[in-house]
Amino acid sequence: MALTLYVDRFWISPYAMSAFVALTEKGAMFETKEIGLDKKEHQQATYLAHTGRIPSLKHDDFWLAESSAIGEYVEERLSGPRIYPADMKERALCREIQAWIRSDFMPLREERATTTIWYERAKSPLSEKAKHAAERLIHGVSQLLKPGQLHLFANWCIADTDLALMLQRLNLNGDVLPVGLKTYAENQWKRPSVRAWNNRQRPPYVAY
Ligand SMILES: N[C@@H](CCC(=O)N[C@@H](CS)C(=O)NCC(=O)O)C(=O)O
């Protein structure tokens, strides 16, 4: 079976990171192919993801886009350690967090774009709107993570990576984060699958 994950060529897509970590945690043998969004390569006829977006997974001749769909497919299709919790309620919460992270916090995503994680740190303080989003994030997460907790549930799950990335937007840019959340995010950042993503050689960034 041939697995290819299509990622953006700057390796800054949080969604591609989630799919990459999912495959890596499963111990899957897969190759990555870089797509230049800046060069509109995702709009070329040879790129067959139905959504025309990054990431997508090509499994033999089957194409699948949307990072959380890729995570769930990988979980069901491949053997290896679980990336979603075995417990039904925890699994539902894991999906809740994935959906929440993907649909909310737009001011944070704009003002603390992932270029500020992997290229250059933010130069401006958060706007009032972004501060409000950060407060909502911190409030919500503090209900899920008790002090000292290093994973959302007993074992690591894919939502830990998604959540840690959202928290790192604040932490790495020096924005205020409660110490427990900072420790959680920094601990997640040490995971080998996450480091494999973080340590990629990246070309000079070209804004698009
Ligand atoms: N909900 C999607 C979001 C994917 C997404 O927004 N991808 C961006 C890169 S980070 C993209 O492909 N943008 C190009 C475009 O939409 O034309 C997922 O989770 O995979």
The ligand as an ORCA input file, in Angstrom:
! r2SCAN-3c Opt
* xyz 0 1
  N     -10.540     22.190      7.235
  C      -9.373     21.914      6.421
  C      -8.581     23.193      6.244
  C      -7.528     23.048      5.169
  C      -6.934     24.398      4.755
  O      -7.448     25.474      5.135
  N      -5.869     24.345      3.976
  C      -5.241     25.536      3.465
  C      -3.756     25.555      3.844
  S      -3.555     25.724      5.577
  C      -5.307     25.496      1.950
  O      -5.197     24.466      1.328
  N      -5.491     26.699      1.351
  C      -5.527     26.858     -0.062
  C      -6.906     27.104     -0.572
  O      -7.893     26.955      0.192
  O      -7.016     27.439     -1.751
  C      -8.552     20.805      7.083
  O      -8.712     20.580      8.280
  O      -7.775     20.128      6.387
*
